[in-house]
């Protein structure tokens, strides 16, 4: 064979005999086992200096999840109309309120407010329920021949009734056939003064005591919420609630089992509120 034919033969053999190119894939990808399902992944774990192949299952398992409680809290209801309103009924009896927004005419309510504001000796009481130095966020004065103890507060007996308080108490007793002989006067200086959730159910007030609330001055919200049959950690989430705006000269009567089955409050309000006076008439039974 001539030298030119020998070189041509070597060039042909070299082009066909070239070694295969290496794969550009990473080693662990090009050597993936073909017998492992796609839902599994091969992993190498080092344990005590030894390499061990293990298979990690990536499939998801779903457990039965109990359905969520879809019960919604009841919406707040407003009471604005004059008359009797039934709140609810339990084995204790019926709970109801009577609203009379025109009990005191506006012109009379004006001078009554000024008289009570200037002539009652208002005091700020300490409430021991919340600590020895806690002061109630409102001013009060108690009028009765008997002392009154409630929620960590001790009100000394005070038989010196203001003549206006006597006249108002007599009128309520006559018109609604009640027998009130005591009154707690409350002075809310602004929207930051308040009274928290509570009931007026002290033993000295008797069973299912009636309470009359007479308001003067700026309008404040008065809230009621039902006490659950079983109170779990004070959870009132699903309790029915009512809100009653109490305006100048308005009388609200709480009757029946209201003080046993419902709590009430005057909440703080974070906008300008002018002073308000509230008179809560009640019947004391000192022997109880």
VMD Tcl script that draws the C-alpha trace (Angstrom):
set ca {
  {0.00 0.00 0.00}
  {1.35 3.40 -0.92}
  {2.07 6.01 1.72}
  {-0.85 8.22 0.55}
  {-3.35 5.32 0.77}
  {-2.03 4.34 4.23}
  {-2.56 7.92 5.60}
  {-6.09 8.09 4.11}
  {-6.98 4.77 5.78}
  {-5.71 5.99 9.14}
  {-7.79 9.15 8.89}
  {-10.97 7.14 8.20}
  {-10.31 4.68 11.01}
  {-9.56 7.53 13.44}
  {-12.82 9.32 12.75}
  {-14.93 6.16 13.21}
  {-12.90 4.73 16.05}
  {-13.11 7.86 18.32}
  {-14.14 7.04 21.90}
  {-17.77 8.01 22.87}
  {-18.22 11.42 24.41}
  {-18.90 11.55 28.16}
  {-22.41 12.49 29.27}
  {-22.82 16.09 30.37}
  {-25.34 15.02 33.04}
  {-24.20 14.80 36.68}
  {-23.05 11.40 37.71}
  {-25.93 10.74 40.06}
  {-28.43 11.61 37.29}
  {-26.85 9.45 34.61}
  {-26.66 6.49 37.01}
  {-30.22 6.73 38.37}
  {-31.59 3.21 39.05}
  {-34.23 2.19 36.57}
  {-36.12 -0.03 39.01}
  {-37.05 2.74 41.50}
  {-40.57 4.19 41.00}
  {-40.85 7.90 40.17}
  {-42.50 8.57 43.54}
  {-39.33 7.47 45.35}
  {-35.92 9.02 45.54}
  {-32.61 7.30 46.14}
  {-30.57 8.89 48.88}
  {-27.19 8.12 50.34}
  {-26.90 8.37 54.14}
  {-23.63 8.22 56.03}
  {-23.96 6.20 59.22}
  {-20.93 5.40 61.40}
  {-18.60 6.05 58.46}
  {-20.49 3.70 56.09}
  {-22.51 4.67 53.06}
  {-26.02 3.21 53.04}
  {-28.52 3.52 50.24}
  {-32.06 4.16 51.36}
  {-35.32 4.94 49.61}
  {-37.38 7.92 50.77}
  {-41.10 7.70 50.09}
  {-42.42 11.05 48.91}
  {-46.02 9.97 48.59}
  {-48.50 11.95 50.75}
  {-50.90 10.37 53.22}
  {-54.08 12.24 54.19}
  {-55.72 11.73 57.55}
  {-59.36 12.31 58.35}
  {-59.65 15.85 59.74}
  {-62.77 16.55 61.84}
  {-64.98 19.23 60.32}
  {-64.58 22.68 61.82}
  {-67.28 24.16 63.98}
  {-69.20 26.34 61.56}
  {-71.38 27.92 64.25}
  {-71.23 31.72 64.13}
  {-71.58 34.04 67.14}
  {-74.96 35.78 67.25}
  {-75.06 39.36 66.01}
  {-75.44 42.24 68.43}
  {-79.07 43.39 68.59}
  {-80.18 46.94 69.34}
  {-83.19 47.82 71.48}
  {-84.48 51.34 70.83}
  {-88.27 51.12 70.93}
  {-90.23 51.98 74.05}
  {-92.06 49.15 75.74}
  {-91.42 45.66 77.11}
  {-88.76 43.45 75.55}
  {-88.34 39.74 76.39}
  {-84.66 38.78 76.53}
  {-85.11 35.06 77.14}
  {-86.40 32.42 79.50}
  {-84.80 29.68 81.64}
  {-85.86 27.52 84.57}
  {-85.38 30.63 86.74}
  {-88.09 32.43 84.81}
  {-88.47 35.09 82.16}
  {-85.89 37.86 81.71}
  {-87.24 41.14 80.38}
  {-86.63 44.88 80.26}
  {-88.97 47.86 79.95}
  {-87.66 50.91 78.10}
  {-89.20 54.36 78.53}
  {-87.16 57.02 76.74}
  {-89.68 59.75 77.71}
  {-89.92 59.12 81.43}
  {-88.49 62.59 82.21}
  {-89.25 65.49 79.86}
  {-86.16 67.10 78.36}
  {-86.55 70.48 80.09}
  {-87.01 68.78 83.48}
  {-84.10 66.42 82.82}
  {-81.85 69.45 82.26}
  {-82.32 71.02 85.68}
  {-82.36 67.62 87.41}
  {-78.97 66.81 85.91}
  {-77.49 70.09 87.13}
  {-78.97 69.63 90.59}
  {-77.62 66.11 91.02}
  {-74.23 67.05 89.57}
  {-73.71 69.92 92.00}
  {-75.44 68.70 95.16}
  {-74.39 65.06 95.51}
  {-71.11 64.38 97.30}
  {-69.50 62.24 94.62}
  {-66.71 59.83 95.64}
  {-64.33 57.51 93.81}
  {-64.42 54.10 95.49}
  {-61.66 51.51 95.64}
  {-62.63 48.12 94.24}
  {-60.81 45.42 96.20}
  {-61.76 42.81 93.61}
  {-59.04 44.19 91.31}
  {-56.45 45.05 93.96}
  {-56.07 47.25 97.06}
  {-55.24 50.36 95.03}
  {-57.68 49.96 92.15}
  {-60.09 52.88 91.81}
  {-63.40 52.50 90.03}
  {-63.49 54.41 86.70}
  {-66.52 56.48 87.77}
  {-67.79 58.36 90.84}
  {-70.60 57.09 93.05}
  {-72.75 57.80 96.10}
  {-75.03 55.40 97.98}
  {-78.38 56.33 99.58}
  {-80.04 53.79 101.87}
  {-80.64 52.97 105.49}
  {-78.54 49.88 104.91}
  {-74.92 49.35 103.79}
  {-74.24 47.71 100.44}
  {-71.42 45.35 99.48}
  {-70.77 44.41 95.85}
  {-67.76 43.31 93.75}
  {-65.20 44.22 96.38}
  {-66.79 47.62 97.16}
  {-68.25 48.57 100.52}
  {-70.81 51.38 100.55}
  {-71.66 52.64 104.02}
  {-75.30 53.27 104.90}
  {-76.44 56.81 104.14}
  {-79.98 57.76 105.21}
  {-79.62 61.37 104.05}
  {-81.51 61.21 100.77}
  {-81.49 64.20 98.50}
  {-85.11 65.43 98.09}
  {-84.92 64.99 94.30}
  {-83.87 61.35 94.70}
  {-86.78 60.74 97.06}
  {-89.24 62.24 94.56}
  {-87.88 60.19 91.66}
  {-87.94 56.96 93.69}
  {-91.54 57.57 94.78}
  {-92.66 58.18 91.20}
  {-91.08 54.96 89.88}
  {-92.56 52.93 92.74}
  {-96.04 54.32 92.09}
  {-96.05 53.98 88.30}
  {-94.56 50.46 88.20}
  {-95.83 49.12 91.55}
  {-92.37 48.49 92.92}
  {-90.82 48.95 96.37}
  {-87.40 50.49 95.89}
  {-85.75 51.74 99.08}
  {-82.16 52.37 97.93}
  {-80.33 54.06 95.08}
  {-76.74 53.94 93.83}
  {-75.91 57.17 92.00}
  {-73.19 56.93 89.32}
  {-71.35 59.81 87.68}
  {-69.57 59.08 84.38}
  {-67.27 62.06 83.79}
  {-66.50 61.22 80.13}
  {-66.32 58.31 77.70}
  {-63.41 56.73 79.57}
  {-65.50 56.15 82.70}
  {-67.27 52.79 82.67}
  {-68.49 49.77 84.58}
  {-67.51 46.25 83.53}
  {-69.69 43.16 83.06}
  {-71.57 42.23 86.24}
  {-74.93 41.30 87.72}
  {-76.81 42.97 90.56}
  {-77.58 39.69 92.31}
  {-76.20 40.16 95.82}
  {-78.13 38.23 98.49}
  {-79.26 41.47 100.15}
  {-81.25 42.30 96.99}
  {-83.35 39.13 97.18}
  {-84.31 36.62 94.53}
  {-84.71 37.94 90.96}
  {-84.36 41.57 92.06}
  {-85.86 44.38 89.94}
  {-83.48 47.22 89.06}
  {-84.46 50.65 87.70}
  {-81.86 52.67 85.77}
  {-82.60 56.39 85.21}
  {-80.17 58.37 83.00}
  {-79.34 62.07 82.70}
  {-76.80 63.80 80.47}
  {-75.01 62.41 77.44}
  {-76.15 59.17 75.78}
  {-74.18 56.04 76.69}
  {-74.50 52.46 75.47}
  {-75.86 49.91 77.90}
  {-74.99 46.29 77.00}
  {-76.60 43.02 78.08}
  {-75.24 39.51 77.45}
  {-76.73 36.14 78.31}
  {-74.91 33.95 80.82}
  {-74.35 30.48 79.25}
  {-75.83 27.47 81.00}
  {-72.27 26.20 81.47}
  {-69.61 28.90 81.50}
  {-66.36 27.34 80.23}
  {-63.44 29.56 81.19}
  {-65.66 32.61 80.92}
  {-66.42 31.99 77.24}
  {-69.34 34.17 76.14}
  {-68.59 33.77 72.40}
  {-72.01 32.37 71.55}
  {-74.05 34.42 74.03}
  {-76.83 36.63 72.77}
  {-76.11 40.34 73.29}
  {-78.28 43.43 73.29}
  {-77.30 47.10 73.20}
  {-79.56 49.87 74.47}
  {-78.54 53.52 73.97}
  {-79.65 55.32 77.15}
  {-80.35 58.98 76.51}
  {-81.25 62.02 78.61}
  {-84.33 61.29 80.78}
  {-84.57 57.57 79.85}
  {-85.79 54.94 82.31}
  {-84.83 51.27 81.91}
  {-86.33 48.57 84.12}
  {-84.65 45.14 84.40}
  {-87.16 42.59 85.67}
  {-87.69 38.87 86.24}
  {-84.58 36.67 86.08}
  {-82.47 39.28 84.28}
  {-80.00 39.70 87.16}
  {-79.43 35.93 87.35}
  {-79.32 35.04 83.65}
  {-77.83 38.20 82.09}
  {-74.84 40.42 82.73}
  {-74.76 44.13 81.94}
  {-72.18 46.90 81.56}
  {-71.52 50.46 80.42}
  {-68.46 50.11 78.13}
  {-65.73 52.66 77.58}
  {-66.14 54.77 74.46}
  {-63.14 56.15 72.61}
  {-64.67 59.36 71.31}
  {-65.86 62.49 73.05}
  {-68.62 61.90 75.56}
  {-70.00 64.53 77.90}
  {-70.83 63.83 81.57}
  {-73.63 61.42 82.42}
  {-75.45 60.61 85.67}
  {-77.18 57.28 86.18}
  {-79.41 56.41 89.14}
  {-79.91 52.69 89.84}
  {-82.81 52.08 92.22}
  {-83.09 48.77 94.06}
  {-84.74 47.06 97.02}
  {-82.60 46.12 100.01}
  {-83.48 43.13 102.23}
  {-81.08 43.56 105.16}
  {-82.06 40.27 106.82}
  {-80.68 38.25 103.85}
}
mol new
graphics top color blue
foreach p $ca { graphics top sphere $p radius 0.5 }
foreach p [lrange $ca 0 end-1] q [lrange $ca 1 end] { graphics top cylinder $p $q radius 0.2 }
display resetview
